[in-house]
């Protein structure tokens, strides 16, 4: 896979305030990168620089091999940008709205009609083709604006909070649409404060805090790297006392807790385990060999919130 977005030493200052500091990032073609961080972390600043809407104080960025500093028109041809706050033309019909942007990208009239129908089918707005934009719901407007970013078939989509302000059903529809775009081979770089939405769609995760990149990589690999120990839940069919005594004696079992000490179901024990897969498998085999009836033995995987809190803790502290 080739690199389609490359950022080196990107910095943006407003007087004495540094909004972005020495950002380095490389995004491979076809990746879906979730860009997360608290408000004011520098996510929107980064996206505006990548889309040539804002000049950096120092550093450089390239999209599809084009410099945002020296070749802004070429960059704009390669990207489709959906800002966090966008405007629509309320006195236009849905098809006219897409036709207008197709014309802005010099698409021939004969090509625009097919493009409009294809995009409306993609975002499930065929039935609203003749409706006026101001008649659409918030979720429909969001999908229409995403369709607008695709009018010139860009290689890269830069989406700033695409699910912002949507109700649960509209968020699900947006998530499914992003999956479809990923399957079409689009490179997607999108920010979100809804961490679960990012986890469901992205292949990689970039965490920004106070203008600095504090973590970047494959999400599952990041979870494993950041988790010091494995969290295990085990439930016994009978009294947990024999199981508890057995686990106390085992090497690698740490911070053993019962349901009285932690928010877990009755009859369940929770503990951290420092061993590898082989050691964990052997532990389960030894529990069974000891005659302790186990009805559940599972590893609890960390979620995106865990990753975010861990990688930003050092910066916050």
C-alpha positions in Angstrom: 0.0 0.0 0.0 1.3 3.5 -0.9 1.0 6.5 1.4 -1.7 8.9 0.2 -1.6 11.4 3.1 1.8 12.4 4.5 2.2 15.0 7.2 5.6 16.2 8.4 6.3 18.6 11.3 3.0 20.4 10.8 2.6 23.3 13.2 0.0 26.0 13.6 0.3 28.9 16.0 -2.0 31.8 16.7 0.2 34.4 18.4 1.5 32.7 21.6 -1.1 29.8 21.3 0.0 26.6 19.6 -3.0 24.8 18.1 -0.9 22.1 16.4 2.7 21.1 17.3 5.1 19.1 15.1 2.4 16.7 13.8 3.8 13.7 11.8 1.4 11.3 10.3 1.2 8.9 7.3 -2.0 7.4 6.0 -1.9 4.5 3.6 -4.2 4.3 0.6 -7.5 2.6 1.4 -7.2 3.1 5.2 -10.0 4.4 7.4 -8.4 6.5 10.1 -10.4 7.7 13.1 -9.0 11.0 14.3 -10.0 11.5 18.0 -9.3 13.9 20.8 -11.1 16.4 23.1 -12.4 19.7 21.9 -9.5 22.1 21.2 -7.1 19.2 20.5 -6.3 20.4 17.0 -8.4 18.0 14.9 -10.3 20.6 12.9 -7.1 22.7 12.5 -5.3 19.7 11.0 -8.2 19.0 8.6 -8.3 22.6 7.4 -4.6 22.5 6.7 -4.9 19.2 4.8 -7.8 20.6 2.7 -5.8 23.8 1.9 -8.3 26.1 3.8 -5.7 27.1 6.4 -1.9 27.7 6.0 0.4 26.1 8.5 2.9 28.1 10.5 5.5 25.5 9.6 5.8 22.0 8.3 4.3 20.4 5.2 1.6 18.0 4.1 0.9 16.1 0.9 -2.2 14.5 -0.4 -1.9 12.0 -3.3 1.6 13.4 -3.8 0.5 17.1 -4.0 1.7 19.7 -1.5 -0.9 21.7 0.4 1.4 24.7 0.2 2.5 24.7 -3.5 -0.3 22.7 -5.3 -3.6 23.5 -3.5 -5.7 23.1 -6.6 -4.4 19.6 -7.2 -5.0 18.7 -3.5 -8.6 19.9 -3.8 -9.1 17.7 -6.9 -7.9 14.7 -4.9 -10.1 15.2 -1.8 -13.7 15.4 -0.8 -14.1 17.6 2.3 -17.1 17.6 4.6 -16.7 20.2 7.4 -18.2 20.0 10.9 -20.5 22.9 10.0 -21.6 23.2 6.4 -24.1 25.2 4.4 -26.7 24.0 2.0 -28.7 25.9 -0.5 -32.2 25.7 0.7 -33.9 27.0 -2.4 -32.4 24.3 -4.5 -33.8 20.9 -5.2 -31.7 17.9 -4.2 -30.6 17.0 -7.7 -29.9 20.7 -8.5 -27.6 20.9 -5.4 -25.5 17.9 -6.7 -25.6 19.2 -10.3 -24.2 22.6 -9.1 -21.2 21.0 -7.4 -20.7 18.7 -10.4 -20.5 21.8 -12.6 -18.0 23.4 -10.2 -15.7 20.4 -10.9 -16.2 20.9 -14.7 -18.1 17.7 -15.2 -19.9 17.7 -18.5 -23.8 18.0 -18.3 -24.1 14.6 -19.9 -22.1 13.0 -17.2 -23.7 14.8 -14.3 -27.1 13.2 -14.7 -25.7 9.7 -14.2 -23.5 10.9 -11.4 -26.5 12.4 -9.6 -28.5 9.2 -9.8 -25.6 7.1 -8.6 -24.8 9.3 -5.6 -28.4 9.5 -4.6 -28.6 5.7 -4.7 -25.5 5.4 -2.6 -26.8 7.7 0.1 -30.3 6.4 -0.2 -31.9 9.6 -1.2 -33.4 8.6 -4.6 -36.9 9.3 -3.3 -35.9 12.9 -2.5 -34.4 13.8 -5.8 -37.1 16.4 -6.6 -37.4 17.6 -3.0 -36.1 21.0 -1.8 -33.0 20.8 0.4 -34.8 22.7 3.2 -37.4 19.9 3.4 -34.8 17.3 4.4 -34.2 16.1 7.9 -30.9 16.7 9.6 -29.7 13.2 8.8 -30.7 13.5 5.1 -28.9 16.8 4.8 -25.8 15.2 6.3 -26.0 12.3 3.7 -26.6 14.8 0.9 -23.5 16.8 1.9 -21.5 13.5 2.0 -22.8 12.8 -1.5 -21.6 16.3 -2.5 -18.1 15.5 -1.5 -18.2 12.5 -3.9 -19.3 14.4 -7.0 -15.8 14.4 -8.5 -14.9 10.9 -7.3 -12.1 11.9 -5.0 -9.4 9.5 -3.8 -9.5 10.8 -0.2 -12.4 11.8 2.0 -11.8 14.3 4.8 -14.8 14.2 7.2 -15.0 16.4 10.2 -17.5 15.0 12.7 -19.8 13.4 10.1 -22.2 12.1 12.7 -22.4 15.3 14.7 -25.9 16.2 15.8 -27.5 13.1 14.4 -30.1 11.0 16.2 -29.3 7.3 16.9 -30.9 6.0 13.7 -29.2 8.6 11.5 -25.8 7.8 13.1 -26.3 4.1 12.2 -27.1 5.1 8.6 -24.0 7.3 8.5 -21.9 4.4 9.9 -23.2 2.0 7.2 -22.5 4.6 4.5 -18.9 5.0 5.7 -18.5 1.2 5.6 -19.8 1.1 2.0 -17.3 3.8 1.1 -14.5 1.8 2.7 -15.6 -1.2 0.7 -15.4 1.0 -2.5 -11.7 1.6 -1.7 -11.9 5.2 -0.6 -9.3 6.5 1.9 -11.3 8.1 4.8 -9.8 10.4 7.4 -12.5 11.4 9.8 -12.8 12.9 13.2 -15.4 12.1 15.9 -16.1 12.6 19.5 -18.4 9.5 19.5 -15.7 7.0 20.2 -17.9 3.9 19.6 -18.7 5.2 16.1 -15.0 5.4 15.3 -14.4 1.9 16.7 -17.0 0.4 14.4 -15.7 1.8 11.2 -12.0 2.6 11.3 -9.0 0.5 10.6 -6.5 2.8 12.4 -6.7 5.3 15.2 -4.9 8.6 15.7 -5.2 10.3 19.0 -4.6 14.0 19.3 -4.2 15.9 22.6 -3.3 19.5 23.1 -2.1 19.8 19.5 0.2 16.8 19.7 -0.2 13.3 18.3 0.0 10.9 21.3 -0.9 7.6 19.6 -1.3 6.3 16.1 -1.7 2.8 14.7 -3.9 -0.2 14.1 -6.6 -0.1 16.8 -6.4 -3.7 17.9 -2.6 -3.6 18.2 -2.9 -0.4 20.2 -5.3 -2.0 22.6 -2.9 -4.9 23.2 0.1 -2.6 23.6 -1.6 -0.3 26.0 -3.2 -3.0 28.2 -0.6 -4.0 30.8 -2.4 -7.2 31.8 -5.3 -9.3 30.5 -8.6 -9.0 32.4 -10.2 -12.3 32.9 -13.7 -13.2 34.2 -14.4 -16.8 35.4 -17.7 -18.1 36.9 -18.1 -21.2 39.0 -21.2 -23.4 39.1 -20.9 -23.8 42.8 -19.5 -21.8 45.7 -16.7 -19.6 44.5 -14.5 -20.2 47.6 -12.6 -23.2 46.1 -12.0 -21.3 42.9 -10.9 -18.2 44.8 -8.5 -20.2 46.9 -7.1 -22.0 43.8 -6.5 -18.7 41.9 -4.8 -17.1 44.9 -2.1 -19.8 44.7 -1.4 -19.3 41.0 1.5 -17.3 39.5 0.4 -14.5 37.2 -3.0 -14.0 38.8 -3.3 -10.4 40.1 -5.9 -8.2 41.7 -8.4 -11.0 42.3 -11.9 -9.6 43.0 -15.4 -11.0 43.8 -18.8 -9.5 42.9 -18.8 -7.9 46.4 -15.7 -6.0 45.5 -16.4 -5.2 41.8 -19.4 -4.7 39.6 -19.6 -8.3 38.2 -22.3 -11.0 38.4 -22.7 -13.2 41.5 -20.5 -16.3 41.4 -18.0 -14.6 39.2 -14.4 -13.8 39.9 -12.3 -11.1 38.1 -8.6 -11.0 37.9 -5.7 -9.5 35.9 -3.4 -12.1 34.3 0.1 -11.4 33.3 0.7 -14.6 31.2 0.5 -15.3 27.5 -2.1 -17.4 25.6 -0.4 -20.6 26.5 -0.3 -19.8 30.2 -3.9 -18.8 30.1 -4.9 -22.0 28.4 -2.9 -24.0 31.0 -4.6 -22.1 33.9 -8.1 -23.1 32.6 -6.9 -26.7 32.1 -5.6 -26.8 35.7 -8.9 -25.4 37.1 -10.8 -28.1 35.4 -8.3 -30.8 36.5 -8.8 -29.6 40.1 -12.4 -30.6 39.8 -13.8 -27.0 40.0 -16.9 -26.7 37.9 -16.4 -23.7 35.6 -19.3 -22.5 33.4 -17.7 -19.4 32.0 -14.1 -18.3 31.4 -13.5 -15.3 29.2 -11.2 -12.4 28.5 -12.6 -8.9 28.6 -11.2 -6.8 25.8 -10.6 -3.1 26.3 -12.8 -0.6 24.4 -11.9 2.6 22.6 -12.6 4.7 25.7 -9.9 2.7 27.6 -7.4 3.4 24.8 -8.2 7.1 24.7 -8.0 7.6 28.5 -4.7 5.7 28.7 -2.9 7.5 25.9 -4.1 11.0 27.0 -3.5 10.5 30.7 0.2 11.4 30.6 -0.6 14.6 28.6 -3.4 15.6 30.9 -1.3 14.9 34.0 
